[in-house]
Amino acid sequence: MAPEKLTEYERRRLENIKRNDQMLASLNIRFKINDLTASAKRQRAQTKVIPEKKSKPETPIATRRSLRRRGMPPPDTSTAGDLKKEDSDETLTKTPKLLTKRKKNPKLKPKLGPITMKDAYCGDATDQKLAETIIGVSKNSQLGNGDENESLGYPIRVSGCVDLGAVKLEPKNIARVVPGRILTVRFFPSMDMKLVAVGNKFGNIGFWNVDAKEEDGDGIYLYQPHSAPVSGIVVQPCSLSKVYSSCYDGFLRLMDVEKELFNVLYSSDDAIFSIAQRPNEVKSLYFAKGQGIVNMWDERAGKALTPWVLHEERINTIDFSTDNTNIMATSSSDGTACIWDLRFVDAVKPKLLKAVSHDRAVQSAYFSPSGSCLATTGFDDKVGLLTGANFEDLSMIHHNNQTGRWISSFRAIWGWDDSYLFIGTMNRAVTVISTARRSSIGILESPHVSAIPCRFDAHPYMIGMLAGATSGGQVYIWTTG
């Protein structure tokens, strides 16, 4: 195939290219361009600025790192729930000045020896009026004068059915008694005064004299005899000036108002989770510690006796039947509530009469006022009811017991007879459970309630007087008067 013939334009273009190449070659232009380019690169390399290294400052710069990266425990956030709207002071009629000025409690080390009431007191005003009231009532009331059941050595407890329609909450019966979450609340067993004692998670014990006169202040007194959560309070029924308390710091203390001291009765490396007094043994105190251990502190011997291992995990409550004080009930986080006969004790533990199982931890097990029934409260959203001559009949009543992280667990308590149980709800009210119907029959509610009442106590001598404590330190007292 013959090559294509170039056009005139293409031929002249090739000739121009050839002529230009010959001209550049004669002038040596390409060599000079390469030489100039290499020279410019060398000059840039010689004039390149190398930054100087900055010297380290004498004071190192702090870098922010999380607590986890630093190997430190998380901060105590258990009081965060106390700042929620449910702890608002808008409906509170009594708020002690000592709580508004008080800073967050530091983590205290437990003091081994006795503490004077003066050193433990956290208020600005004197607490002399509290001591005078307790000592005076203890000496002059009918309880202090010996109106007791002689066969038991224990004061008589009133019994009667309450008119639920007459129970109400008045603003004057609301107060913030302690800072933070309340774990235990207890009425003083007296008809001559309305005095409430509460223990919180910071180791405080607070007292509220509901009938305090205006010239006596707000009637609220705050102490700190412990360094950890207060798990239980027991008032000596035959001597109101003696108040026992237990704590997660492993201490049992006796507040002796007459001696103005918080004495140490017992100390342990294990946390103490609950205490109770056997009705016919005012010289002894039963307490639960560690992993399922029950022990008895004997005032006459001045020491704790041989412990019993009754559960696999911690024991949350101890209670005794008023019908037969040899019968004891325990509730445990191992998911069981047990009834024991203290008349038959072998080398290891008492005789087991009955065991009730829940699907989750059992927070409480309390005998009814007559001693013929037992009520249990579990995290499985069940309230158990045991009846019958040998507690053989069991009913499980549904109730929402999921309080979450910030609210103390619900514990159903008995009223003033075997008719009703009272337990808190997440709706800022109190559920009333009928033992006859085996179901809830109503609620106690009030617009004055601004927080969730979770722990309760029924006044042993005033029918219809019910105290409810919250995780914000408030106490509500319902009455029928």
Disulfide bonds with the S-S distance in Angstrom:
none
